[in-house]
């Protein structure tokens, strides 16, 4: 046998061996899951999404290793364009074939819709989530987990300024959610915290209040959320409270006291009446709410500075207002106005405030 012929046979053998090796690797990749982890992962296929885009998302979710191979597999079996839009629960221990079958046959997860409005306190959020109909979630379990804010610091760096022992009060973002019916308490809380992270990121590089932490911004926003009736006034209300804390204004308004009634309501609130009115209490009685308890610092009618933490869940507008308060004037007061329901007038001096107050008292009452 000539050298040329032997070289040809050797080349063919090597090519055959390489093809066999590649085929073996590809076959093993198709048949082998990413891991043996059985934890369900929610995966969303958007309407009109291409196979290659779905494959890329599957890799990002840790469900496959080689998106190009998944795309080839789908196309070679005639399923290109037949993967159905929807929300699925997939697992890392599923093979490519199993994932493809699940997405092609439309095995979707059942969902529960939960709407959380702005200004709810933690107990109210727990009530809403508990009543939503999630089999693995109830009010008490949700509240118990949400009261341990430290447990979520590892996955949410914006919780780093959370004081020791603090709950997630203020950080469970109010919005409308569609939650998988298989969700656990931790799954729900992670979803709410993820939405908070997304929303906070929209303005965090433009915070205008110097030397403040995320926790202080959220705390201020929670007060603004409960104080404001009109969204457009939130930056002015935030300005009033930040200005009351400035050293140069301590002598003009209560020695740094915010003087916010919602913080007192927060202390008095109980199941069935989380935000009780204060109109039956005297000023002296209001100042004593929470006295002789570790929560007394929340009473901003009696104590200076920000309270230890948020009193409610602020929405995006309140968060932005706390981060970017109105800088048009050194507002220290606001008083209800009869010009528009829910509106206020803002004043920089006590004399101006007194004038606006007299105007309001003289308003025709309905």
ZINORJO-V742486 format. One line per field, one symbol per residue. phi: phi as a letter, one per 30 degrees, with the letter a starting at -180 (. if undefined). psi: psi as a letter, one per 30 degrees, with the letter a starting at -180 (. if undefined). A space follows every 10 residues. Layout:
phi = ???
psi = ???
//
This chain:
phi = .ddddddddd dddddddddd dddddddddd dcddacdcdd bdbccdeidd dddddddddd dicbcbdddd ddddddcicd icdddlcbcc bddddedddd dddddidccd bbcbccddid dedddedddd cdjdecbbed dddddddcdd dcddcbddcd dddeiddcej cdddacbcce dddcededdd dddddeeddd ddbddbdcdd hbcedddddd dddeedddcc edceddddde ddddcdedce dcbhiiddic deddeeddeb ejadbddcdc cdeddddcdi eibdcedddd dcbdidddad cacddddddd dddbddcdad dbbbbeccda eidbccbcbd ddeddddddd ddddcd
psi = kleeeeeeee eeeeeeeeee eeeeeeeeee fklelgkgkk kkkkjkkgkl eeeeeeeeee fgflejeeee eeeeefgggk ggkkkakljl kfgkleeeee eefefhjllk lkkkkjlkgk leeeeeeeef ffgkegklee eeeeeffief fgeffjffgf gklkglagkf fjkkakljkk fgkleeeeee eeeeeeeeee fffffgkfkk hlleeeeeee eeeeefekek effeeeeeee eeeffkefge ffjghgkehj efeeeeefkl kfifiklgff kleeeeffkf kglfgfffjf ffkllllfal fljkaeeeee eefilkgeli kflkkkkgek kfllkkkfle eeeeeeeeee ffkkk.
//
